[in-house]
Amino acid sequence: MSPSRLNAICSALPSASWWSDPLIWWSVVGVLSALVLAFLGLLVGTTDLGTSWYWLMEGDSQAQLVLWDIRLPRSVGAWCAGALLALAGAMAQGLFRNPLADPYLLGSASGAALAVAVVLAGGEASVATLAWTGRLELTSAAFVGACGAMALTLLLARGTLQTQALLLSGIVVAFVLGAMTSMLLLVSVDAWRAMQSFLLGNTGFLGWSATGFLALACGVCLAPGLWLARGLDALTLGEDTAQSLGLSLRWLRLAYLGLVCLATATAVAQVGVVSFVGLVAPHLVRQTGPMNHRRLLWCSMLCGGALLQIADVLSRYLISPAELPVGVLTACLGGMYLLLLMWRRGSHD
């Protein structure tokens, strides 16, 4: 190959600065990981990997039904649910200017779970058998519960957005609403049996109807979130500075609170209580470099989707043919990550 030809090829390749951009890095890695994990989701189940591979290549109609109507929507839905939780976490952290803000620490997820328990206990329905209209009813109830819990948290914190009172109020609200959910389910034994795995976090209830609902919610929450992201950038400079730039803090807060509650409610209504994804994903994204909130929201969504997909695959594989609750797995992994982060920061102080 001539030197001129080699120089032309090298000039056409992306430069190191192009690849070092966190937005491009997360976009490429996020999309590739989603595809790889979705493929792994087709192979991992109650059967061994060899049988699943045979089903994928030459399986009969029954095997194809398991792969394309049960396992694939579960993997895609897990990505969408993780993306919603991470998006809600990144929005909450930017809005409250607190890196520990999270749908679960602010109580909104507990309020959504309580509302879901009330609806299912009253209707005596199974989450897995709900059609599109049932999913809409469940999500609407979860949204009302999440908004009520968030309002209660802000009321107890007296509207503060940056102090420790906000997180302490959110923890109190989460514990109280979680206790109310447990009391409700203990009253009805049948509801407890149906809701036990759901409240621990379970992606096994996801079908194409639930996955479509989650994907729609991702678009509905992402578009206005990116459009208003400059308001979060201005808010990081302080409330006085943001107001001097002509920003209406009241409407910005109401908009983002609504988006956080909607994203959290939709995810909780479909997969149950899955903790730490909304807290860990934005932290992982920030480790790759500084970025504005528009980039942070997008990259956090990709990271959160991958995290819940990984947890979904591991929950099916670790004790196969049985399954671990995916919420328990994310809590363990997320807790270990935060402990490691705290230890590293403590060692540097």
Buried (B, 14 or more C-beta within 10 A) or exposed (E): EEEEEEEEEEEEEEEEEEEEBBBEBBBEBBEEBBEEBBEBBBBBBEBEEEBBBEBBEEBEEEBEEBBEEBBBBBBBBBBBBBBBBBBBBBBBBBBBBBEBBBBBBBBBBBBBBBBBBBBBBEEEBEBEEBEEEBBBBBBBBBBBBBBBBBBBBBEBBEEEBEEEBBBBBBBBBBEBBBEBBBEBBEEBEEBBEBBEBBBBBBBBBBBBBBBBBBBEBBEBBBEEBBEBBBBBBBBEEEBEEBEEEEBEBEEBBEBBBBBBBBBBBBBBBBBBBBBBBBBBBBBBBBEBEEBBBBBBBBBBBBBBBBBBBBBBBBBBBEEBEEBBBBBBBBBEBBEEBBEEEEEEEEEEE
